[in-house]
Every structure is written in C-alpha cells, then in structure tokens.
C-alpha cells in the first residue's frame, strides 16, 4: 500500500466506526466504499466496527473481481452500478439505520415535509420496492431511483447514498436518518403539511450553492 492508499483506508475505517457510533450500522449490516479509478475500496463481507481495520477494505473492480483473500461486501454490485451510472459519485454509504428502515418498510418515499429534503437533490427521497438483498437486481433498481438524487430508500431494507467525498456521504446518511425520524414523528403528531413544488424548487436551488 502507498501513502495515498493508507490515507484512504484510514478514512474508511474512521467513517465506518463513526457510522457505528451514530447507530447507523450494527454488526455487519451496512457497507461503505470509495471510488478508485475503474474500481473501489469497499468494506469486506462480514465486517463490523469491532473487527474493522484499514487493511480490511478490499480493492474490487466493477465486474466483481477483487484483490487479496478477503471478499468484498455482498452488496458490491449495488456500489458498482451506482459508480458506473453516476460519475459524480466518489463515495457510497449503505446503512440499515432504524428510521430509514422503518420508512422503507412502508415502501413510501420521504416526502417534502421539511426543506432539508432538498439536500438530496429534489422534492423527495424515492423508495425502491423490495429486491432481494445482495442481488444484481438491487443495484439495477437503485440506479433509477437516484436520478437527480444523491440518496434513496431501499424497500424493506435500508438506504444508500453517494457523495463527492466520504465525509459528505457520511453526513448524508446521518441527515437522511434524522429526517426519516422527524417525518415519522410528524406523522404520529397529526396530518403532515407538505411543502409545495415551488417552495422545494427554491430550497433545491439554494442547496446547490450551500457550503
């Protein structure tokens, strides 16, 4: 490993552990990756925050071939499909966080109940109907749901998001979990008033230059 590779692996380990600390992943339920040319560095199959190290991350190519003895995450093909479809995607986070899973179990999109939904690129965060986990079909289902968006819910499964950097992907995963939690709370409080297309268009435009 060269110094750049060491630095990326160190960042991956740090973000993986932070996802666990924030309650966004548990045991081996979740995976992360960063793009590396025509492939990616991705967390291994069966990884947990207790066992993960910088050396754990696997160099995998988009055809599924990989270097070393450790197998890449079983969801590698979903990461590969997103990287192929969206050149702007440089890092991906997939979690089974509580409130994302709860909303995904309804197979409903996260609607424009709050202007921060615009942070993901549009009026909502779409939800993909259930597709068998770790299957090639899952990535093919997620890709269209991400058109014009940086995140989607995976029906009866969890969420996935991409970003220009791993740190931004971590923040997006945390933001989506919080927004799903707030939306579920709002539904329990009463009838939710959704923002209009015009209101959301303003929010989307502002987020394009935010930060």
C-alpha positions in Angstrom: 0.0 0.0 0.0 1.2 3.5 -0.8 0.7 6.6 1.4 -2.4 7.7 -0.6 -3.9 4.2 -0.2 -3.1 4.2 3.5 -4.8 7.6 4.0 -7.9 6.5 2.2 -8.1 3.2 4.1 -7.7 5.2 7.4 -10.5 7.5 6.4 -12.7 4.5 5.6 -12.0 2.9 8.9 -12.8 6.1 10.7 -16.1 6.7 8.9 -17.1 3.0 9.4 -16.6 3.4 13.2 -18.4 6.7 13.3 -21.4 5.1 11.5 -21.5 2.5 14.2 -21.2 5.2 17.0 -24.1 7.1 15.5 -26.2 4.0 15.4 -26.4 3.9 11.6 -24.9 0.4 11.3 -24.8 -2.6 13.6 -23.0 -5.9 13.4 -22.4 -6.5 9.7 -25.5 -4.5 8.5 -24.0 -1.8 6.3 -21.2 -1.1 3.9 -19.1 1.8 2.6 -16.8 2.4 -0.4 -14.8 5.0 -2.3 -14.2 5.0 -6.0 -10.6 4.2 -7.1 -10.3 4.6 -10.9 -12.2 1.7 -12.5 -12.9 0.1 -9.2 -13.4 0.8 -5.5 -12.2 0.2 -2.0 -15.1 -1.4 -0.2 -15.7 -2.8 3.3 -15.4 -6.6 3.4 -18.1 -9.2 3.8 -18.9 -9.7 7.4 -17.3 -6.5 8.6 -18.2 -5.0 12.0 -16.9 -1.9 13.8 -15.3 -4.2 16.3 -13.2 -6.0 13.7 -12.6 -3.4 11.0 -9.1 -2.2 10.3 -7.6 -0.1 7.4 -6.3 -3.3 5.9 -9.8 -4.8 5.9 -11.0 -2.8 2.9 -11.0 -4.7 -0.4 -9.9 -3.4 -3.8 -12.7 -4.6 -6.0 -13.4 -3.9 -9.7 -16.8 -3.2 -11.1 -17.0 -6.7 -12.6 -16.8 -8.2 -9.1 -13.1 -9.4 -9.3 -11.0 -8.3 -6.3 -7.5 -8.4 -4.8 -6.5 -10.4 -1.8 -8.1 -13.1 0.3 -11.0 -11.1 1.8 -14.2 -10.9 -0.1 -15.9 -7.6 -0.7 -19.2 -6.8 0.8 -22.1 -8.8 -0.6 -23.6 -5.5 -1.8 -20.6 -4.7 -4.0 -22.7 -4.9 -7.2 -25.0 -2.1 -6.0 -22.0 0.1 -5.3 -20.6 -0.7 -8.8 -23.8 0.0 -10.6 -24.1 3.4 -8.9 -20.4 4.3 -9.7 -21.0 3.3 -13.3 -24.2 5.3 -13.6 -23.1 8.5 -11.8 -19.6 9.8 -12.4 -20.0 12.4 -9.7 -20.3 9.6 -7.1 -17.0 9.2 -5.4 -18.1 7.6 -2.2 -21.1 5.5 -1.1 -22.6 4.7 2.3 -25.3 2.0 2.7 -26.9 1.5 6.1 -29.8 -0.3 7.9 -30.4 2.7 10.2 -33.6 2.4 12.3 -35.8 5.1 10.9 -34.7 4.7 7.3 -35.6 1.0 7.6 -38.9 1.9 9.3 -39.9 4.2 6.4 -38.5 1.9 3.8 -40.8 -0.9 5.2 -43.8 1.2 4.1 -42.3 1.4 0.6 -43.1 5.1 0.7 -40.8 8.0 -0.4 -39.7 10.5 2.1 -41.8 13.5 1.0 -41.2 17.2 1.2 -42.2 17.7 4.8 -39.1 19.7 5.5 -36.9 21.9 3.3 -33.8 19.8 4.1 -35.2 17.0 2.0 -33.9 19.3 -0.9 -30.3 18.5 0.3 -30.7 15.2 -1.7 -31.4 16.9 -4.9 -35.2 17.0 -5.3 -38.6 17.1 -3.8 -38.4 13.7 -2.2 -36.2 10.7 -1.5 -37.6 7.9 -3.5 -38.1 4.4 -2.2 -37.3 1.3 -4.3 -39.7 -1.7 -3.9 -38.1 -4.6 -2.1 -35.5 -6.5 -4.2 -33.5 -9.5 -2.8 -30.5 -8.2 -0.9 -27.0 -8.8 -2.3 -28.6 -9.4 -5.7 -27.6 -7.9 -9.1 -31.2 -6.7 -9.4 -30.9 -4.5 -6.3 -28.3 -2.2 -7.9 -30.3 -2.0 -11.1 -33.4 -0.9 -9.1 -31.5 1.7 -7.0 -29.9 3.4 -10.0 -33.1 5.0 -11.5 -34.3 6.0 -8.0 -31.1 8.0 -7.7 -31.6 10.0 -10.9 -31.4 13.6 -9.9 -30.9 12.5 -6.3 -28.0 11.5 -4.1 -29.9 9.1 -1.9 -32.8 6.6 -2.0 -34.5 4.2 0.4 -34.4 0.5 -0.3 -37.8 -1.1 0.4 -37.8 -3.4 3.4 -34.0 -3.0 3.6 -32.4 0.4 4.3 -30.9 3.3 2.5 -28.0 4.2 0.2 -26.4 7.5 -0.7 -23.5 8.8 -2.7 -21.4 12.0 -2.5 -18.3 13.6 -3.8 -16.4 12.7 -0.7 -16.7 10.0 2.0 -17.2 12.7 4.7 -20.1 14.1 2.7 -21.6 10.6 2.2 -21.4 10.1 6.0 -23.2 13.4 6.6 -25.8 12.5 4.0 -26.5 9.1 5.7 -26.9 10.8 9.1 -29.1 13.6 7.7 -31.4 11.1 6.0 -31.8 9.0 9.2 -32.6 12.2 11.2 -35.1 13.4 8.6 -36.8 10.0 8.4 -37.1 10.0 12.2 -38.6 13.5 12.2 -41.1 12.6 9.5 -42.2 9.5 11.4 -42.6 11.7 14.5 -44.6 14.3 12.4 -47.0 11.6 11.2 -47.6 10.5 14.8 -48.3 14.1 15.7 -51.0 14.6 13.1 -51.6 15.4 9.5 -48.3 16.5 7.9 -48.4 19.6 5.7 -46.0 19.1 2.8 -44.1 21.9 1.1 -45.2 22.9 -2.4 -43.2 22.2 -5.6 -42.4 25.9 -5.7 -41.1 26.0 -2.2 -39.0 23.0 -2.7 -37.6 24.3 -6.0 -36.3 27.3 -4.1 -34.7 25.0 -1.4 -33.1 22.8 -4.1 -31.6 25.9 -5.8 -30.2 27.2 -2.5 -28.7 23.8 -1.6 -26.8 23.8 -4.9 -24.6 26.6 -3.6 -24.8 25.7 0.1 -21.5 25.0 1.8 
